[in-house]
Amino acid sequence: MIPELEYVRPNELSEVLALIDENEQAKIIAGGTDIIPGLRQGAFRFKKAKLLVDIHALPELKTIREENGRITIGAALTFSELIAHPLVEQNLPILFRAASGLGSVQIRNRATIAGNFVNNAPCADSVPALLVYDAVLTIQSLQQKREILLSDFLIKPYQTQLKANEIVTEIKLPILAKNYVGDFYKLGRRKGQAISRITLALLMKIKAGIIHELRVASGAVSPIGLRFKEVENSARGKKISNELYQELAQRIGKKILDITKLRWSSAYKIPVLQQMMYQLFQRVHPI
């Protein structure tokens, strides 16, 4: 049962910032696909909520634009709005693929891109894609505006660098050169509306059969979305081969095992992850 809460829907961002600055018990609501189930379940992170501040329709947070070699996405943009925009499909194909498979049509019509990572659930589908694009977040309070890499923003499950009097307003993603290729993979227990069990995002810059840059991120199988910098660096300058793909996939599986430690699910999940990683390499750049 949802507790009785006060609800407001400001018309301007400045009103939102003033409300959350003066009220420590205020919680931002956008799509509501996380906070409403959380309130029903009595989730600890919503225990102190007394006021819901709705930002879903704020025009400042509903835009997509291209400027200075980057695509800037408003924090309250829904996933349906995101995948319908040509800038995303043309320039951010990994994010487009991740967003297209998130939940159901109804969920994509409500869920927002910032809500997906501000919650920082391990299974957040957009996070691996945003990580390989080196997403930068714009965070705003009544007093200041700051920018932070998404990889630094995420701390641990359901915890981020966001302060109580701040909201994420924008996500900035660089437009990459044409010699970058990548893809996204999701494994769930079923096809329809599946919560992710494994998500992987892969991005490579290749020239003359040589890996000039590799970016790999995981979700669901790791406690939070992660980049594998050590594995990425080890691939730089190496010639693409079947053996290299196998080696990189094995190393990523071992890294996940080091992070998560041995669990009851490790015996099947790690080999599946390694095989899916290998297949993702082959799909992105076949040998």
N, C-alpha and C positions, 0 to 999 in steps of 0.2 A: 504494500500500500504506500502511495506517495504521501509524504507529510505535507501539511498545509504550508504553502510558501507565498511570499509576495512576488508579483511578476510585473516587470516594466519593459516597455519596448521603446527605447529612445530613438529620436529621429536623426541624431548626429553623433559622430564619434566622440566629440568633446563631452557630450552628456554621459556617454558610457564611461569614459575615463574618470569623470568626476564622481560617478556613482561607486565605482570599484575602489576609488582612492579613499572615500570616506566611510566605506562599509566593508569590514573584513569578512562578513558573512555573505557577501555577494558572490554569485557564481555566474559565469558567462554561459549562455545557451545559444547555440546556432541551429544546427540540424536537430539536436536533441536525441540522436541515435545512441549516444553513450550515457548522457546524464540522466535521461528518463528511466532506462533500465537500472542504472546505478542507484537512483533514488528509491525505486521499487524494491530493490534487493537490500537496501540499507548499507550500501558500500561505504567503507570508512572515509574515503576521500570526499564524500558529499555530506558527511554527518553534520557539519557546522553550517550548511547552506540554509539561509533564511530568505534570500532574495535572488531571483533569477533575472538576469539582464539579457534581453534578447537582441542579438546583433545580426540576425539572419537576413534582414532586408536593408541593412545600411549600404547605400550606394557606393561609399568609399571602399567598401570591402568586397565588392562584387564585380571587379573589373579584371580584364586581362589586356596587357599592352606590351609592345615591343619597343625597347629604347636602350641605346648605348650597348648593343650587343647582348642584351639580356631580355628574357621574358619575365614579366612581373605579374604574379597571380594574386588576386585578392583573397584574404583568408577565409571569407564567408562564401566563396564560390562552391557550389555543390559539385559532386562528381559528374552528374549529368551535364551540368553547364560546362564543366571542364572538358569532357570528351567531345562535346559538340562544337568546340571552338577550333577553327582550322590552325591557329598558331600552335596548339598543343599537338595535334596529330602530325603536323608537318615537321616540327622542331624538337618535340619531346616524345618520341615514339615509345620509349620504355615506360614513361609515366602514363601515356595514353593506354597502353596495354594493361598496366596494373589497375588503373582506374576503371577500365571497361569491365573487368572481372570482379569488381568489388560488390559483394552482397547481391541484392536484387535490384530491379529497376526502381522499386519504391524506396529502397534504402539509398540508392545513388541520387534520387531526387531530393533527399533531405540531408544526407551526410555531407559535411564540408571538408575541404582539404586540410585546413588547419586543425579542425576537431580530430581528425584521424591521427595526427602525430602529437598534439597537445596532451591527449589522453595517455599516449605512450604505452599502449597495450602491445605486447610482443607480436601479436598477429596483425598489426596495422599494415595493410597491403601497400599503401603508397610510400611507406618509409624507405624500403630498399631502393626503389626507383629514384626517390628524391636524394638519397645519399650518393648514388653514383653520379648524379648530376651536380654534386657539390652545392646543394641548395643553401641559400642564405636567407635567414628570417629577419624581418623587420619587426621589432617589438617596441611597443609604445606604452607609456604611462602618462599621467598628467604632468609630470616633471620633465620627462626626457624621452628621446627616441634612440634606440640602439640596434645594431645588427650583430647577428651571431650565426655561425655555421650550424646547420641542423645536427651534425655529428657531435658538436659540443653542447648543444641544447638538451639532448637526451642523456639522462643520468642513469636511471634504472627503471624497472617496470613501474609505470604509473607515476613517475617522478621526472620533472624536467627543471630547467633553469628559470622557468617563468615564475615571476613573483605575483603575489596576490593582487597587487594594484596594476598589473600589466596585462596587455593582450597582444597576440600576434596579429599584425595588420596585413603583411605581405610576405610572399615567398618569391625569391628571385633566383632564376636559373639561367646560366649562360647558354647562349646559342653556340653549339659545337660545330666544328668543321665537318665537311661531308665524309672525311675518311674515318670518322667514328662510327662504329657499328655496335648494336647491342640488342638485348631482349630481356624479357621478364618471364619467370616461371612461378606457378603457384600450384601447390598440392593441397587438396582438402579431402575430407572424408566422403564427400559426395559432390556432385556437380552444382546443384542448385543452392545458392546462398551459403556456401561452405565457409566456415571459419578456417583460416589457413593453418596448415600443419607445417608446411615449409614454403617459404618464398625466397626467391633468388633473383637478383638483378645483375646483369653483366654488361659492361661497356668496354670496348677495345678500340684503340687507335692503331691501325695497321698500315704499313707501307712496305711494298715489295716483299710481302711474306714475313715481315718482322714486326713483333709487338713493340710499339713505341710507348704505349700506355695501356694499363689494365686497371679496371675498377670493378670490384666485386662486393656486393652487399647481400646480407641475409636478413630474414625476419622469421618470426614464429619459432623456428628451431633454435634461435639464440634468445637470451633473456630480453634484449632490446635489439632494434635494428643496428647492424654492425658493418663496418668496412674492414677488409682484410689487408691492411697496408703492407704487412711483411710479405705476404704472398704476391700482392700486386707488384711490389718493387722487385721481387725475384724474377718476374717474367719479363721485365723491361730489357729490350735488346735481343731477345731470344727468337729464333726462327720457329714459326708455327709448325707443329708436328703432332701426330696422334699421341706420341709418347709425352710431349709437353702437356697436352690437355689432360691426360691421365694423371700425370704428376701433380698438376695444379689442383685438380679435383680431389685427389687424395689428401693433399696438404690442407685444403679448406675443411674437409671432414675432420681431420685431426685437430685443427684449430677449434672447431666447434666442440669437439669432445673435451679439449683442454679447458674450455670456458664453462661448459655445462656439467662436466664431470660425468662419471658413469651412472646412467639411469636405467630403469627397467626397459625404456623404449630405445636405448642407444643401439641395441643389437640389430634392430631393423631400420631405425631412422638414419643413422650415419651412413650405412651403405646406400640407402635410397638417395640421400642428399648427394653423395659423391657421384652416383650414376646420373642424377639429374643435372649436376654441374657439368659433367662431361658432355652430356647431350646438349646442354645449353651452349657450350663452346662450339660443338659441331654445327648447331643450328645457326649460330651467329656467323661463323666462318668455317664452312666445311673443308675438310682436308681433301 
